[in-house]
């Protein structure tokens, strides 16, 4: 049966609640789905309860935002212990990001947009971690901005008129924290860095695979919602060349990424259960 090891909920920037995500997975015939929200474990409890009820295996995960002199990236951690230094560092980062959200909203207001922290909170949900996609949704339709991508390009991405930087972990520190928490560290969509619409060059990405491997990276995604055949072949060759684990998933967000579908990777194919079996076997070592 097909699975998906990369999906988001309203605990971060997805549009489906954790329970709704599990229901959607069941409707699509998935046997397992991973909840990998950005920088939070907040969606796990609800998803696990829904999974137990509906017969869908829930894989606990997290997607960390990381950055260093080479750029901005995402790092997945699977099976992490939440009572860990990783969770404590994330709490401190989230506190700082709350201040960042207020700065962004104030800048948008100064540019003539009708938004507020209360409006954004209503969109995100009371228990969700507010992120830029929620802020973007709060001003859709204003000043000719009709899509979330347009809002990011003009206002929220680096160089945008309302952009404010955020504190993140370095890749090396993130790998260390995932391992300290008993988890498996996977480089998410290595060819598609976040906050950019330009795919990374294969040779540039391989140089980073080698560097991250020296820091203890366990694997990378060989399945991904935006991969074409050549991309997936490159990713698989990297796991074979450097002795890394291969995982993957759609990177489903719901309406935030309307062209990315749960359970579909590498141009519309399904990912087999054997990928999860490999991840579990690696985690058990």
CORDA-V534883 format. One record per residue. N is the residue number from 0. RES is the residue in three letters. SS is DSSP state (a for helix, b for strand, c for the rest). Layout:
n = <N N>
res = <RES RES>
ss = <SS SS>
//
This chain:
n = <0 1 2 3 4 5 6 7 8 9 10 11 12 13 14 15 16 17 18 19 20 21 22 23 24 25 26 27 28 29 30 31 32 33 34 35 36 37 38 39 40 41 42 43 44 45 46 47 48 49 50 51 52 53 54 55 56 57 58 59 60 61 62 63 64 65 66 67 68 69 70 71 72 73 74 75 76 77 78 79 80 81 82 83 84 85 86 87 88 89 90 91 92 93 94 95 96 97 98 99 100 101 102 103 104 105 106 107 108 109 110 111 112 113 114 115 116 117 118 119 120 121 122 123 124 125 126 127 128 129 130 131 132 133 134 135 136 137 138 139 140 141 142 143 144 145 146 147 148 149 150 151 152 153 154 155 156 157 158 159 160 161 162 163 164 165 166 167 168 169 170 171 172 173 174 175 176 177 178 179 180 181 182 183 184 185 186 187 188 189 190 191 192 193 194 195 196 197 198 199 200 201 202 203 204 205 206 207 208 209 210 211 212 213 214 215 216 217 218 219 220 221 222 223 224 225 226 227 228 229 230 231 232 233 234 235 236 237 238 239 240 241 242 243 244 245 246 247 248 249 250 251 252 253 254 255 256 257 258 259 260 261 262 263 264 265 266 267 268 269 270 271 272 273 274 275 276 277 278 279 280 281 282 283 284>
res = <UNK UNK UNK UNK UNK UNK UNK UNK UNK UNK UNK UNK UNK UNK UNK UNK UNK UNK UNK UNK UNK UNK UNK UNK UNK UNK UNK UNK UNK UNK UNK UNK UNK UNK UNK UNK UNK UNK UNK UNK UNK UNK UNK UNK UNK UNK UNK UNK UNK UNK UNK UNK UNK UNK UNK UNK UNK UNK UNK UNK UNK UNK UNK UNK UNK UNK UNK UNK UNK UNK UNK UNK UNK UNK UNK UNK UNK UNK UNK UNK UNK UNK UNK UNK UNK UNK UNK UNK UNK UNK UNK UNK UNK UNK UNK UNK UNK UNK UNK UNK UNK UNK UNK UNK UNK UNK UNK UNK UNK UNK UNK UNK UNK UNK UNK UNK UNK UNK UNK UNK UNK UNK UNK UNK UNK UNK UNK UNK UNK UNK UNK UNK UNK UNK UNK UNK UNK UNK UNK UNK UNK UNK UNK UNK UNK UNK UNK UNK UNK UNK UNK UNK UNK UNK UNK UNK UNK UNK UNK UNK UNK UNK UNK UNK UNK UNK UNK UNK UNK UNK UNK UNK UNK UNK UNK UNK UNK UNK UNK UNK UNK UNK UNK UNK UNK UNK UNK UNK UNK UNK UNK UNK UNK UNK UNK UNK UNK UNK UNK UNK UNK UNK UNK UNK UNK UNK UNK UNK UNK UNK UNK UNK UNK UNK UNK UNK UNK UNK UNK UNK UNK UNK UNK UNK UNK UNK UNK UNK UNK UNK UNK UNK UNK UNK UNK UNK UNK UNK UNK UNK UNK UNK UNK UNK UNK UNK UNK UNK UNK UNK UNK UNK UNK UNK UNK UNK UNK UNK UNK UNK UNK UNK UNK UNK UNK UNK UNK UNK UNK UNK UNK UNK UNK UNK UNK UNK UNK UNK UNK UNK UNK UNK UNK UNK UNK>
ss = <c c b b b b b c c c c c c c c c c a a a a a a a a a a c c c c b b b b c c b c c c c c a a a a a a a a a a a c c b b b b b b b b b b b b c c b b b b b b b b c c c c c c a a a a a a a a a a a a a a a a a a a a a a a a a a c c c c c c a a a a a a a a c c c c c c c a a a a a a a c c c a a a c c c a a a a a a a a a c c c c c c c c c c c c b c a a a a a a a a a a c c c b b b b c c c c c c c c c c c c c c a a a a a a a a a a a a a c c c c b b b b b b c c c c a a a a a a a a a a a a a a c c b b b b b c c b c a a a a c c c c c c c b c c c b c b c c a a a a a a a a a a c c>
//
